[in-house]
Amino acid sequence: MGELEGKVALITGAASGIGKATAERFTAEGARVCIVDFDADAGRAVADALGTVFVQADAGESSEVDAAFAACERELGGVDIAFLNAGIAIGHSDMATLSDERYRQIMRVNVDGVVFGLRAAIRALERRGGGAIIATASIAGLIPFPPDPIYDATKHAVVGLIRSAAPPLAAKNITANTVNPGMTDTNILTDDAKQMFATANFPLMPASQIAEALVEIVTSGRTGECWVCQPGRDAEPYRFHGVPGPRLDGATGRVPPGVTEAGDGSWAH
């Protein structure tokens, strides 16, 4: 029996790249997978190859995201794992020439799509009694990425959203994590970019490496973490450092009212 035997997984952006590789790996681990993608032809091809269900949906449209989860529940009996993977890059480094159209294009997929997917996933997983949510972020969600600042901003948003949503979801028996790949050989990289990496002898990860990490994340039982994937390394949760806290009250030597120790050397309201 596979590690995901009897589970149902919904994957957005599953027609290619990391989503497709994960659909294949989850299926091999015993899960039934609902393929969700905007590209109908490629999505159906993946679903047909795996003998499963395809739902066409635009991740940036909340009604279509809700309909995809409803279709998965109807066709496969529920949702145990939601992999919110759909995303794009625009490769625009000059903020002074960024158009409103390009900005809205990436925000609606990379941020709105995760917000709408998270909301729909929570509702579906609650009906199942719990489960796992994973969102695709990026190394760019943890560090600066000057070649595409808006892409970087969207991935920082995903990291903050999932880390903030995770604690209250634990009470619902739902885990929530991000996967943060480094440079991966997918369609999000142009041919010129891939050639540049090859010339520089910089390794690109196969999408299958991210899929393998996702099985570990789903089965780990851990939550609120950002799992970094880099070439030649095992996936591991990123270690966030606490921010500096407020100074102690000089008169009393006590922490000011309304402030508590966060447990990692920082302080929080």
TIFIPA-254696 format. One record per residue (C-alpha): x, y, z; residue in one letter; residue number from 1. Coordinates in nm, 4 decimals, always signed. Layout:
# TIFIPA-254696
PT        px        py        pz  rest   nr
PT         X         Y         Z     A  NUM
...
//
This chain:
# TIFIPA-254696
PT        px        py        pz  rest   nr
PT   +0.0000   +0.0000   +0.0000     M    1
PT   +0.1162   +0.3506   -0.0811     G    2
PT   +0.1533   +0.6281   +0.1746     E    3
PT   -0.1602   +0.8015   +0.0454     L    4
PT   -0.3793   +0.4952   +0.0016     E    5
PT   -0.7489   +0.5868   +0.0133     G    6
PT   -0.6896   +0.9636   +0.0059     K    7
PT   -0.8375   +1.2085   -0.2433     V    8
PT   -0.6179   +1.4940   -0.3618     A    9
PT   -0.7169   +1.8034   -0.5586     L   10
PT   -0.4292   +1.9688   -0.7455     I   11
PT   -0.4487   +2.3049   -0.9218     T   12
PT   -0.2099   +2.3752   -1.2070     G   13
PT   -0.1899   +2.0003   -1.2577     A   14
PT   -0.1588   +1.9957   -1.6368     A   15
PT   +0.2188   +2.0397   -1.6359     S   16
PT   +0.5322   +2.0859   -1.4283     G   17
PT   +0.5174   +2.0366   -1.0527     I   18
PT   +0.1411   +1.9837   -1.0551     G   19
PT   +0.1572   +1.7052   -1.3145     K   20
PT   +0.4538   +1.5359   -1.1443     A   21
PT   +0.2711   +1.5498   -0.8115     T   22
PT   -0.0472   +1.4069   -0.9608     A   23
PT   +0.1560   +1.1155   -1.0946     E   24
PT   +0.3381   +1.0608   -0.7641     R   25
PT   +0.0244   +1.0880   -0.5513     F   26
PT   -0.1481   +0.8362   -0.7789     T   27
PT   +0.1472   +0.5995   -0.7421     A   28
PT   +0.1120   +0.6363   -0.3639     E   29
PT   -0.2499   +0.5212   -0.3790     G   30
PT   -0.4390   +0.8516   -0.3895     A   31
PT   -0.7178   +0.9396   -0.6277     R   32
PT   -0.6403   +1.2760   -0.7830     V   33
PT   -0.8628   +1.5492   -0.9241     C   34
PT   -0.6748   +1.7345   -1.1988     I   35
PT   -0.7582   +2.1066   -1.2087     V   36
PT   -0.6143   +2.3430   -1.4686     D   37
PT   -0.7040   +2.6290   -1.7000     F   38
PT   -0.5559   +2.4398   -1.9976     D   39
PT   -0.8337   +2.2000   -2.0917     A   40
PT   -0.6460   +1.9894   -2.3484     D   41
PT   -0.3347   +1.9354   -2.1357     A   42
PT   -0.5405   +1.8815   -1.8212     G   43
PT   -0.7601   +1.6172   -1.9825     R   44
PT   -0.4507   +1.4422   -2.1185     A   45
PT   -0.3054   +1.4121   -1.7680     V   46
PT   -0.6376   +1.2958   -1.6238     A   47
PT   -0.6848   +1.0381   -1.9001     D   48
PT   -0.3326   +0.9032   -1.8486     A   49
PT   -0.4012   +0.8612   -1.4765     L   50
PT   -0.7583   +0.7378   -1.5214     G   51
PT   -0.9059   +1.0149   -1.3126     T   52
PT   -1.1154   +1.3329   -1.3148     V   53
PT   -1.0355   +1.6650   -1.4829     F   54
PT   -1.1985   +1.9983   -1.4012     V   55
PT   -1.1230   +2.3104   -1.6022     Q   56
PT   -1.0950   +2.6158   -1.3781     A   57
PT   -0.9342   +2.9573   -1.3637     D   58
PT   -0.7588   +2.9834   -1.0260     A   59
PT   -0.8239   +3.3575   -1.0213     G   60
PT   -1.2031   +3.3151   -1.0325     E   61
PT   -1.3497   +3.2232   -0.6953     S   62
PT   -1.6645   +3.0689   -0.8437     S   63
PT   -1.4594   +2.8367   -1.0629     E   64
PT   -1.2371   +2.7342   -0.7725     V   65
PT   -1.5432   +2.6554   -0.5613     D   66
PT   -1.6915   +2.4580   -0.8507     A   67
PT   -1.3710   +2.2550   -0.8871     A   68
PT   -1.3795   +2.1506   -0.5222     F   69
PT   -1.7499   +2.0679   -0.5504     A   70
PT   -1.6829   +1.8536   -0.8579     A   71
PT   -1.4024   +1.6684   -0.6794     C   72
PT   -1.6264   +1.5957   -0.3815     E   73
PT   -1.9058   +1.4843   -0.6110     R   74
PT   -1.6929   +1.2617   -0.8356     E   75
PT   -1.4390   +1.1240   -0.5875     L   76
PT   -1.6299   +1.1416   -0.2592     G   77
PT   -1.4425   +1.4200   -0.0812     G   78
PT   -1.1096   +1.6017   -0.0528     V   79
PT   -0.8329   +1.4987   +0.1883     D   80
PT   -0.5414   +1.6873   +0.0325     I   81
PT   -0.5510   +2.0231   -0.1450     A   82
PT   -0.2385   +2.1215   -0.3371     F   83
PT   -0.2756   +2.4874   -0.4414     L   84
PT   -0.0096   +2.4901   -0.7068     N   85
PT   -0.1294   +2.7101   -0.9951     A   86
PT   +0.1015   +3.0036   -1.0537     G   87
PT   +0.2710   +3.2183   -1.3157     I   88
PT   +0.5693   +3.4524   -1.3467     A   89
PT   +0.5911   +3.7681   -1.5574     I   90
PT   +0.9680   +3.8198   -1.5632     G   91
PT   +0.9392   +4.1960   -1.5329     H   92
PT   +1.2182   +4.3561   -1.3335     S   93
PT   +1.1553   +4.7277   -1.3995     D   94
PT   +0.8868   +4.8460   -1.1596     M   95
PT   +0.8704   +5.1858   -1.3317     A   96
PT   +0.7362   +5.0248   -1.6515     T   97
PT   +0.5088   +4.7645   -1.4901     L   98
PT   +0.1601   +4.7896   -1.6409     S   99
PT   -0.1605   +4.7531   -1.4430     D  100
PT   -0.2571   +4.4658   -1.6723     E  101
PT   +0.0570   +4.2644   -1.6000     R  102
PT   +0.0298   +4.3342   -1.2286     Y  103
PT   -0.3324   +4.2194   -1.2116     R  104
PT   -0.2524   +3.9150   -1.4245     Q  105
PT   -0.0033   +3.7689   -1.1794     I  106
PT   -0.1806   +3.8760   -0.8604     M  107
PT   -0.5078   +3.7098   -0.9557     R  108
PT   -0.3421   +3.3725   -1.0117     V  109
PT   -0.0629   +3.3676   -0.7541     N  110
PT   -0.2411   +3.5408   -0.4656     V  111
PT   -0.6151   +3.5371   -0.5348     D  112
PT   -0.5896   +3.1758   -0.6492     G  113
PT   -0.4319   +3.0670   -0.3215     V  114
PT   -0.6788   +3.2688   -0.1122     V  115
PT   -0.9781   +3.1241   -0.2984     F  116
PT   -0.8253   +2.7765   -0.2930     G  117
PT   -0.7464   +2.7941   +0.0780     L  118
PT   -1.1014   +2.9014   +0.1587     R  119
PT   -1.2567   +2.6254   -0.0520     A  120
PT   -1.0117   +2.3669   +0.0807     A  121
PT   -1.0903   +2.4454   +0.4439     I  122
PT   -1.4616   +2.3985   +0.3803     R  123
PT   -1.4065   +2.0695   +0.1971     A  124
PT   -1.1562   +1.9301   +0.4479     L  125
PT   -1.3830   +2.0176   +0.7401     E  126
PT   -1.6512   +1.8016   +0.5810     R  127
PT   -1.3915   +1.5230   +0.5657     R  128
PT   -1.2884   +1.5645   +0.9291     G  129
PT   -0.9458   +1.7088   +0.8488     G  130
PT   -0.6675   +1.6832   +0.5956     G  131
PT   -0.3709   +1.8649   +0.4468     A  132
PT   -0.3289   +2.1871   +0.2492     I  133
PT   -0.0087   +2.2733   +0.0667     I  134
PT   +0.0507   +2.5866   -0.1394     A  135
PT   +0.3339   +2.6319   -0.3850     T  136
PT   +0.5465   +2.9283   -0.2833     A  137
PT   +0.9126   +2.9557   -0.3847     S  138
PT   +1.2577   +3.0313   -0.2568     I  139
PT   +1.1543   +3.3760   -0.3805     A  140
PT   +0.9003   +3.3814   -0.0985     G  141
PT   +1.1862   +3.3792   +0.1514     L  142
PT   +1.4510   +3.5964   -0.0149     I  143
PT   +1.4660   +3.8955   -0.2514     P  144
PT   +1.4305   +3.8158   -0.6227     F  145
PT   +1.5173   +4.1294   -0.8260     P  146
PT   +1.4522   +3.9733   -1.1720     P  147
PT   +1.0785   +3.9616   -1.0952     D  148
PT   +0.9817   +4.1707   -0.7885     P  149
PT   +0.6064   +4.1192   -0.8264     I  150
PT   +0.6491   +3.7427   -0.8508     Y  151
PT   +0.8589   +3.7703   -0.5359     D  152
PT   +0.5832   +3.9721   -0.3674     A  153
PT   +0.3190   +3.7112   -0.4529     T  154
PT   +0.5260   +3.4295   -0.3065     K  155
PT   +0.5954   +3.6257   +0.0122     H  156
PT   +0.2169   +3.6711   +0.0330     A  157
PT   +0.1623   +3.2950   +0.0060     V  158
PT   +0.4173   +3.2299   +0.2814     V  159
PT   +0.2563   +3.4839   +0.5149     G  160
PT   -0.0962   +3.3647   +0.4413     L  161
PT   -0.0303   +2.9966   +0.5036     I  162
PT   +0.1833   +3.0510   +0.8149     R  163
PT   -0.0872   +3.2754   +0.9613     S  164
PT   -0.3752   +3.0444   +0.8716     A  165
PT   -0.2103   +2.7281   +1.0062     A  166
PT   -0.2482   +2.7701   +1.3845     P  167
PT   -0.6288   +2.7996   +1.3945     P  168
PT   -0.6620   +2.5225   +1.1347     L  169
PT   -0.4818   +2.2795   +1.3644     A  170
PT   -0.7924   +2.2704   +1.5846     A  171
PT   -0.9839   +2.1465   +1.2790     K  172
PT   -0.7312   +1.8650   +1.2213     N  173
PT   -0.6040   +2.0447   +0.9102     I  174
PT   -0.2354   +2.1008   +0.8387     T  175
PT   -0.1225   +2.3904   +0.6168     A  176
PT   +0.2270   +2.4281   +0.4718     N  177
PT   +0.4075   +2.5735   +0.1735     T  178
PT   +0.6590   +2.4086   -0.0546     V  179
PT   +0.9361   +2.6494   -0.1551     N  180
PT   +1.1309   +2.5169   -0.4527     P  181
PT   +1.4485   +2.6656   -0.5873     G  182
PT   +1.5018   +2.6657   -0.9631     M  183
PT   +1.2956   +2.3838   -1.1114     T  184
PT   +1.2771   +2.2607   -1.4698     D  185
PT   +0.9198   +2.3641   -1.5550     T  186
PT   +0.7429   +2.5781   -1.8137     N  187
PT   +0.7609   +2.8808   -1.5840     I  188
PT   +1.1247   +2.9142   -1.6965     L  189
PT   +1.1805   +3.0317   -2.0521     T  190
PT   +1.4084   +2.8411   -2.2881     D  191
PT   +1.6574   +3.1285   -2.2661     D  192
PT   +1.6579   +3.1046   -1.8856     A  193
PT   +1.7118   +2.7289   -1.8967     K  194
PT   +2.0012   +2.7769   -2.1381     Q  195
PT   +2.1509   +3.0411   -1.9090     M  196
PT   +2.1423   +2.7992   -1.6150     F  197
PT   +2.2930   +2.5225   -1.8280     A  198
PT   +2.5753   +2.7512   -1.9429     T  199
PT   +2.6459   +2.8481   -1.5826     A  200
PT   +2.6422   +2.4782   -1.4820     N  201
PT   +2.3638   +2.5587   -1.2328     F  202
PT   +2.1482   +2.2499   -1.1646     P  203
PT   +1.7741   +2.2646   -1.2200     L  204
PT   +1.5607   +2.0278   -1.0150     M  205
PT   +1.3223   +1.7910   -1.1909     P  206
PT   +0.9595   +1.8438   -1.0942     A  207
PT   +0.9611   +1.4895   -0.9561     S  208
PT   +1.1880   +1.6041   -0.6720     Q  209
PT   +0.9210   +1.8499   -0.5578     I  210
PT   +0.6540   +1.5804   -0.5870     A  211
PT   +0.8595   +1.3548   -0.3618     E  212
PT   +0.8880   +1.6348   -0.1050     A  213
PT   +0.5121   +1.6846   -0.1150     L  214
PT   +0.4492   +1.3257   -0.0067     V  215
PT   +0.6753   +1.3891   +0.2915     E  216
PT   +0.5008   +1.7160   +0.3757     I  217
PT   +0.1523   +1.5650   +0.3571     V  218
PT   +0.2414   +1.2659   +0.5734     T  219
PT   +0.4611   +1.4498   +0.8262     S  220
PT   +0.1761   +1.5846   +1.0374     G  221
PT   +0.3672   +1.9143   +1.0659     R  222
PT   +0.1986   +2.2470   +1.0012     T  223
PT   +0.2703   +2.6161   +0.9485     G  224
PT   +0.6046   +2.5453   +0.7830     E  225
PT   +0.7774   +2.6371   +0.4582     C  226
PT   +0.9583   +2.3400   +0.3123     W  227
PT   +1.2636   +2.4371   +0.1086     V  228
PT   +1.3636   +2.2203   -0.1878     C  229
PT   +1.7067   +2.2673   -0.3446     Q  230
PT   +1.9106   +2.0550   -0.5863     P  231
PT   +2.1050   +1.7817   -0.4128     G  232
PT   +1.9377   +1.8387   -0.0743     R  233
PT   +1.6531   +1.6743   +0.1116     D  234
PT   +1.3472   +1.8933   +0.1626     A  235
PT   +1.3438   +2.0629   +0.5013     E  236
PT   +1.1406   +2.3286   +0.6845     P  237
PT   +1.2888   +2.6773   +0.6689     Y  238
PT   +1.4066   +2.8078   +1.0082     R  239
PT   +1.2574   +3.1507   +1.0650     F  240
PT   +1.4268   +3.3771   +1.3177     H  241
PT   +1.2233   +3.5771   +1.5682     G  242
PT   +1.2086   +3.9530   +1.5180     V  243
PT   +1.3471   +4.1855   +1.7880     P  244
PT   +1.0865   +4.2487   +2.0565     G  245
PT   +1.0045   +4.5647   +2.2511     P  246
PT   +1.2348   +4.6874   +2.5242     R  247
PT   +1.1361   +4.6134   +2.8816     L  248
PT   +0.9635   +4.8845   +3.0803     D  249
PT   +1.2538   +5.0791   +3.2297     G  250
PT   +1.0675   +5.1668   +3.5484     A  251
PT   +0.9445   +4.8208   +3.6445     T  252
PT   +1.1739   +4.5845   +3.4548     G  253
PT   +0.8613   +4.4069   +3.3348     R  254
PT   +0.7189   +4.3516   +2.9889     V  255
PT   +0.4660   +4.6223   +2.8935     P  256
PT   +0.0973   +4.5252   +2.9298     P  257
PT   -0.0484   +4.3285   +2.6395     G  258
PT   +0.2851   +4.1837   +2.5273     V  259
PT   +0.3783   +3.8178   +2.5654     T  260
PT   +0.6888   +3.6143   +2.4946     E  261
PT   +0.6576   +3.4255   +2.1660     A  262
PT   +0.8837   +3.1394   +2.2721     G  263
PT   +1.1550   +3.1964   +2.0118     D  264
PT   +1.3294   +3.4913   +2.1698     G  265
PT   +1.0872   +3.7437   +2.0219     S  266
PT   +0.7797   +3.9117   +2.1652     W  267
PT   +0.4319   +3.9541   +2.0276     A  268
PT   +0.1102   +4.1360   +2.1134     H  269
//
